Amino acid sequence: MSSVHAHRKLARKINAFISENDNFLLSAHINADGDAIASVLALGMLLDKINKKFMMVLHDQEPDTRFNYLKNFDKILSYDPQLSIHPSCAIILDVPGIKRLGDVQKLLPPRSHIVRIDHHPTEDEFAELQMVDEGASSTTHLIYELIETVKTDVDLDLARAIYTGIVYDTGRFSFSNTKAWDMYICGRMIDIGVDPSEINNRIFFENSYEALRTIGKGLSSMESHLNGSVIIIYLDYESMKNNHHGEIDELANYSVAIRGGEVGLFIRESEPGLHKISLRSKGKVDVNQVAKVFNGGGHTRAAGCRIQGTKEEVIAELLNEIKKRL
């Protein structure tokens, strides 16, 4: 529980920052996932409860609609150069480095007025005040710790956001980042009224027809490399262009679900010649270090990056870096 006490200490500092300021910008990383979206919405609900003004802005032009069941999802704005926003301060969530904010970084106030709450390894010090724990399962977990210090009530809408962020980033409590404290928090959210089956179905089992067909195509493309230690799933631009990327992210986890495999790669061509790579590891290889070679990042067992080139060039570069670490 020592980490919980450390969280609470930092949370009290952030609570003081919130009390002293108003007109907040809330944002998260490009291609915001369940943890990023849930943490932004949960923090927004908290600010609303204590009568603070805020605006939620993401780089993404179409936030992942799987999470539209969460309160205020429709109030998330997509970045637009015409947005007339002049925040006094900002709280940035699930973002290890400023470049991962995308265009939203253009809206940031001075560093002294920025707070970062995250569970990823720090890439740069763009925020004056930080609540960062690489051992935490999710950023939403840390938002719960902040809520605890504010002593506000957690209603059902807020509970659904907290549960969503934690269950998403722990893969329904199946990933190695799952802690007993996550289950305790989610148990409390269930006591408040959260329906686990409803949220699990919304996130993991309500895919579009096209997405499931694309997942099948991805699985049929599976390749084995380096004597079976690396499994690669690849989808080209034509396969990707009619899909919301979030719906097929599960392919990243399938890539490391092969007996004998150590590293899994899900590579999709997001634009002609530009590839987005999701890396997964069973633990022998630190894929965060691999991703960093290509200006990406993440965690020891789950990371991501983007690489320009042909399919053959991208795979060769990735295998070269992974081979050094096997």
C-alpha positions as CSV (number, residue, x, y, z in Angstrom):
1,M,0.0,0.0,0.0
2,S,3.0,2.3,0.1
3,S,2.5,3.3,-3.5
4,V,-1.1,4.3,-2.6
5,H,0.3,6.6,0.1
6,A,2.7,8.1,-2.4
7,H,-0.1,8.6,-4.8
8,R,-2.2,10.4,-2.1
9,K,0.7,12.7,-1.3
10,L,1.0,13.8,-4.9
11,A,-2.7,13.9,-5.3
12,R,-3.0,16.4,-2.4
13,K,-0.5,18.7,-4.3
14,I,-2.6,18.4,-7.4
15,N,-5.7,19.0,-5.5
16,A,-4.2,22.3,-4.1
17,F,-3.3,23.2,-7.7
18,I,-6.8,22.7,-8.8
19,S,-8.2,24.6,-5.9
20,E,-6.0,27.6,-6.7
21,N,-6.8,27.7,-10.5
22,D,-9.7,27.6,-13.0
23,N,-10.3,27.4,-16.8
24,F,-8.5,24.0,-17.3
25,L,-7.5,22.3,-20.5
26,L,-7.8,18.5,-20.2
27,S,-6.2,16.3,-22.9
28,A,-4.6,12.9,-23.6
29,H,-2.4,11.3,-26.2
30,I,-3.0,10.9,-29.9
31,N,-5.3,8.0,-30.8
32,A,-6.7,8.1,-27.3
33,D,-7.6,4.7,-26.0
34,G,-9.9,3.6,-23.2
35,D,-7.7,4.7,-20.4
36,A,-7.0,8.1,-22.0
37,I,-10.6,8.8,-22.7
38,A,-11.9,7.5,-19.4
39,S,-9.3,9.5,-17.4
40,V,-10.1,12.7,-19.2
41,L,-13.9,12.3,-18.7
42,A,-13.4,11.2,-15.1
43,L,-11.3,14.3,-14.3
44,G,-13.8,16.5,-16.1
45,M,-16.6,15.1,-13.9
46,L,-14.5,15.8,-10.8
47,L,-13.9,19.4,-11.9
48,D,-17.6,19.8,-12.6
49,K,-18.5,18.7,-9.1
50,I,-16.3,21.4,-7.6
51,N,-17.5,24.1,-10.0
52,K,-14.3,24.5,-12.0
53,K,-14.4,25.5,-15.7
54,F,-12.7,23.2,-18.1
55,M,-12.5,22.1,-21.7
56,M,-11.6,18.6,-23.1
57,V,-9.7,18.6,-26.3
58,L,-8.0,15.7,-28.2
59,H,-5.9,15.7,-31.3
60,D,-8.1,12.9,-32.7
61,Q,-10.6,14.0,-35.2
62,E,-12.9,11.1,-34.3
63,P,-12.4,9.8,-30.7
64,D,-13.0,6.1,-30.3
65,T,-16.8,5.7,-30.3
66,R,-16.7,2.5,-28.3
67,F,-16.6,4.8,-25.3
68,N,-19.6,7.0,-26.1
69,Y,-21.6,5.4,-23.3
70,L,-19.5,7.5,-20.9
71,K,-21.0,10.7,-19.7
72,N,-19.8,13.9,-21.5
73,F,-18.1,11.9,-24.3
74,D,-20.0,14.1,-26.7
75,K,-18.4,17.2,-25.1
76,I,-14.9,16.1,-26.1
77,L,-13.6,18.5,-28.8
78,S,-11.3,17.6,-31.6
79,Y,-8.4,20.0,-32.2
80,D,-9.1,22.7,-34.8
81,P,-6.9,25.7,-35.6
82,Q,-10.0,27.8,-35.3
83,L,-10.7,26.8,-31.7
84,S,-10.8,29.9,-29.6
85,I,-9.3,28.4,-26.4
86,H,-7.1,30.2,-23.9
87,P,-6.7,27.9,-20.9
88,S,-5.2,29.3,-17.7
89,C,-3.8,25.9,-16.9
90,A,-3.8,22.3,-18.2
91,I,-3.9,18.8,-16.8
92,I,-2.5,16.3,-19.3
93,L,-3.4,12.6,-18.9
94,D,-1.7,9.4,-20.1
95,V,1.0,11.4,-22.0
96,P,4.7,10.6,-21.5
97,G,6.0,13.3,-23.8
98,I,4.7,16.5,-25.3
99,K,4.9,15.3,-28.9
100,R,2.3,12.6,-28.0
101,L,-0.3,15.4,-27.5
102,G,-0.3,16.1,-31.2
103,D,-1.7,19.5,-32.2
104,V,-3.1,20.0,-28.7
105,Q,0.4,21.1,-27.6
106,K,-0.3,24.4,-29.4
107,L,-2.9,25.2,-26.8
108,L,-0.8,24.6,-23.7
109,P,-0.2,27.4,-21.2
110,P,3.4,27.9,-19.7
111,R,5.0,24.9,-18.1
112,S,4.4,26.2,-14.6
113,H,0.7,25.9,-15.2
114,I,0.7,22.3,-16.5
115,V,0.1,19.1,-14.5
116,R,0.8,15.6,-15.9
117,I,-0.8,12.5,-14.5
118,D,0.5,9.3,-16.1
119,H,1.7,5.7,-15.8
120,H,4.2,5.7,-18.7
121,P,7.9,6.3,-18.4
122,T,8.7,10.1,-18.7
123,E,10.0,11.2,-22.0
124,D,10.3,14.9,-21.3
125,E,9.6,17.3,-18.5
126,F,6.8,19.4,-20.1
127,A,4.9,19.8,-16.8
128,E,5.8,21.5,-13.6
129,L,3.8,19.2,-11.4
130,Q,3.6,15.5,-12.1
131,M,1.9,12.4,-10.6
132,V,3.6,9.6,-12.4
133,D,3.7,5.9,-11.4
134,E,5.0,3.4,-13.9
135,G,3.8,0.6,-11.7
136,A,0.2,1.8,-11.8
137,S,-2.1,-0.1,-14.1
138,S,-3.6,2.9,-15.7
139,T,-3.9,6.7,-15.5
140,T,-7.5,6.3,-14.5
141,H,-6.3,4.4,-11.4
142,L,-4.3,7.5,-10.5
143,I,-7.4,9.7,-11.1
144,Y,-9.2,7.7,-8.5
145,E,-6.5,8.5,-6.0
146,L,-6.9,12.2,-6.8
147,I,-10.7,11.9,-6.3
148,E,-10.1,10.3,-2.9
149,T,-8.2,13.3,-1.7
150,V,-10.9,15.7,-2.9
151,K,-13.5,13.9,-0.8
152,T,-16.2,14.2,-3.3
153,D,-18.9,11.6,-3.9
154,V,-18.4,9.1,-6.7
155,D,-21.7,8.8,-8.5
156,L,-22.6,6.2,-11.1
157,D,-21.4,8.2,-14.1
158,L,-18.0,8.8,-12.5
159,A,-17.8,5.2,-11.3
160,R,-18.4,3.9,-14.9
161,A,-15.5,6.1,-16.2
162,I,-13.2,4.8,-13.5
163,Y,-14.1,1.2,-14.1
164,T,-13.8,1.6,-17.8
165,G,-10.2,3.0,-17.7
166,I,-8.9,0.4,-15.3
167,V,-10.6,-2.6,-17.0
168,Y,-9.4,-1.4,-20.4
169,D,-5.7,-1.0,-19.5
170,T,-5.6,-4.2,-17.5
171,G,-7.2,-6.2,-20.4
172,R,-10.1,-7.3,-18.1
173,F,-7.6,-7.9,-15.3
174,S,-5.6,-10.3,-17.4
175,F,-2.4,-8.2,-18.0
176,S,0.7,-8.3,-15.8
177,N,0.0,-4.7,-14.7
178,T,-3.1,-5.8,-12.7
179,K,-2.8,-5.2,-9.0
180,A,-5.0,-6.1,-6.1
181,W,-5.7,-2.4,-5.6
182,D,-7.2,-2.2,-9.1
183,M,-9.6,-5.0,-8.2
184,Y,-10.5,-3.2,-4.9
185,I,-11.2,0.1,-6.8
186,C,-13.3,-1.7,-9.4
187,G,-15.1,-3.6,-6.7
188,R,-16.1,-0.3,-5.1
189,M,-17.3,0.9,-8.5
190,I,-19.5,-2.2,-8.8
191,D,-20.9,-1.5,-5.4
192,I,-21.9,1.9,-6.6
193,G,-23.8,0.3,-9.5
194,V,-21.4,-0.3,-12.4
195,D,-22.5,-3.4,-14.5
196,P,-19.2,-5.2,-15.4
197,S,-20.8,-7.2,-18.2
198,E,-22.3,-4.1,-19.9
199,I,-18.9,-2.3,-19.9
200,N,-17.0,-5.4,-21.0
201,N,-19.4,-6.0,-23.9
202,R,-19.2,-2.3,-24.9
203,I,-15.4,-2.3,-25.0
204,F,-14.4,-5.8,-26.1
205,F,-17.4,-7.5,-27.8
206,E,-19.3,-4.9,-29.8
207,N,-17.2,-4.5,-32.9
208,S,-18.4,-3.6,-36.3
209,Y,-18.9,-6.2,-39.0
210,E,-16.1,-4.7,-41.0
211,A,-13.7,-4.6,-38.0
212,L,-14.2,-8.3,-37.3
213,R,-13.6,-9.2,-41.0
214,T,-10.4,-7.1,-40.8
215,I,-9.3,-8.9,-37.6
216,G,-9.8,-12.2,-39.4
217,K,-7.7,-10.9,-42.3
218,G,-5.0,-9.8,-39.9
219,L,-4.9,-13.2,-38.2
220,S,-4.6,-14.9,-41.6
221,S,-1.5,-12.7,-42.4
222,M,0.4,-13.9,-39.3
223,E,4.1,-14.6,-39.9
224,S,6.7,-16.3,-37.7
225,H,10.3,-14.9,-37.5
226,L,13.5,-15.5,-35.6
227,N,12.8,-19.2,-35.0
228,G,9.3,-18.6,-33.8
229,S,10.3,-16.0,-31.2
230,V,8.7,-13.1,-33.0
231,I,5.1,-13.2,-34.4
232,I,4.0,-10.5,-36.9
233,I,0.5,-9.5,-37.9
234,Y,0.4,-7.0,-40.8
235,L,-2.4,-5.0,-42.4
236,D,-1.9,-2.7,-45.4
237,Y,-3.5,0.7,-46.0
238,E,-6.3,-0.8,-48.1
239,S,-7.3,-3.1,-45.2
240,M,-7.1,-0.2,-42.7
241,K,-8.7,2.7,-44.4
242,N,-12.4,1.7,-43.7
243,N,-11.7,0.7,-40.0
244,H,-11.6,2.7,-36.8
245,H,-8.1,1.7,-35.5
246,G,-9.4,1.2,-31.9
247,E,-11.7,-1.6,-33.0
248,I,-8.9,-3.8,-34.2
249,D,-6.3,-3.1,-31.5
250,E,-6.9,-6.5,-30.1
251,L,-4.7,-7.9,-32.9
252,A,-1.7,-6.6,-30.9
253,N,-2.6,-9.0,-28.0
254,Y,-3.2,-11.9,-30.4
255,S,0.4,-11.3,-31.8
256,V,1.9,-12.4,-28.5
257,A,-0.6,-15.2,-27.8
258,I,1.4,-17.9,-29.7
259,R,3.0,-20.7,-27.7
260,G,6.8,-20.2,-27.9
261,G,6.6,-16.6,-29.0
262,E,8.4,-13.9,-27.0
263,V,7.5,-10.8,-28.9
264,G,4.4,-9.9,-31.0
265,L,4.1,-7.1,-33.5
266,F,0.9,-5.7,-34.9
267,I,1.9,-3.5,-37.9
268,R,-0.7,-1.5,-39.8
269,E,-0.2,0.9,-42.6
270,S,-2.1,4.0,-41.3
271,E,-1.2,6.1,-44.4
272,P,0.6,5.0,-47.6
273,G,4.2,4.3,-46.5
274,L,3.6,5.2,-42.8
275,H,3.3,2.3,-40.4
276,K,1.9,2.2,-36.9
277,I,3.5,-0.6,-34.8
278,S,2.1,-2.1,-31.5
279,L,4.7,-4.2,-29.7
280,R,3.9,-6.8,-27.1
281,S,6.3,-8.9,-25.0
282,K,6.0,-11.9,-22.6
283,G,8.8,-10.3,-20.5
284,K,12.1,-11.5,-22.0
285,V,12.4,-8.4,-24.3
286,D,11.7,-4.8,-23.1
287,V,9.7,-3.6,-26.1
288,N,9.7,-0.1,-24.7
289,Q,13.4,0.1,-25.5
290,V,12.7,-1.2,-29.0
291,A,10.1,1.4,-29.5
292,K,12.4,4.2,-28.3
293,V,14.8,3.4,-31.1
294,F,12.0,4.6,-33.5
295,N,11.0,7.6,-31.3
296,G,8.2,5.7,-29.7
297,G,7.6,4.4,-26.2
298,G,5.3,2.7,-23.7
299,H,5.9,0.0,-21.2
300,T,8.2,-3.0,-20.8
301,R,5.6,-5.4,-22.2
302,A,3.5,-3.1,-24.4
303,A,4.8,-0.2,-26.5
304,G,4.3,1.5,-29.8
305,C,6.0,3.6,-32.5
306,R,5.6,4.8,-36.1
307,I,8.0,4.0,-38.9
308,Q,8.1,5.3,-42.5
309,G,9.0,2.8,-45.2
310,T,7.8,-0.3,-47.1
311,K,6.5,-3.4,-45.3
312,E,9.8,-5.2,-45.9
313,E,11.9,-2.3,-44.7
314,V,9.8,-1.8,-41.5
315,I,9.8,-5.5,-40.6
316,A,13.6,-5.7,-41.2
317,E,14.3,-2.7,-39.0
318,L,12.2,-4.0,-36.2
319,L,13.5,-7.5,-36.3
320,N,17.1,-6.2,-36.2
321,E,16.4,-4.3,-33.0
322,I,14.5,-7.2,-31.4
323,K,17.2,-9.7,-32.3
324,K,19.7,-7.7,-30.3
325,R,17.6,-8.1,-27.2
326,L,16.6,-11.8,-27.4
